[in-house]
């Protein structure tokens, strides 16, 4: 081995010898070699990684569910069907009726109909569907537009019966 010459004040940096380069490479390799987890940590159950905190026997993470699986054909498979969630929340009939009565689009289309305009097929179908729904809700709630007219007719009939019978 050749010893390097004493360092003289030079402007150029000293070049490292092949031996020095090899030693540095070995030192870096040693540092890199010890990175990462130890080999076979899954098989050992990871006890070394936990630092031995618990002395209890830990479950093997590779073992799955213990529920029995039926082998063979069963009578009827039990499957739960999920109901699709509706886009609109369920409203009470009164709330739904209030929404329909305050619908601006429906009001505008009904005004157009009263003025004598004709609606296209899509708009007419939409109006008919909404009016049918309003009628169904009113029947469900026991309301009717005809209540006032029915009361007047029954009163008139009662008045006519009194007159015919000669009552006061």
Protein Blocks (a to p, Z undefined) as FASTA:
>chain_A
ZZdddddddfbdcdddfklmmmmmmmmmmmmmmgcjdehklmnoommmnoomamcdcddf
kbccfbdcdedjdfbdcddddddddfbdcddfklmmmmmmmpmklmmmmmmmmnopacdf
klmmmmmmmmmmmmmmmmmnopafklmmmmmmmmmmmmmmmmmnopZZ
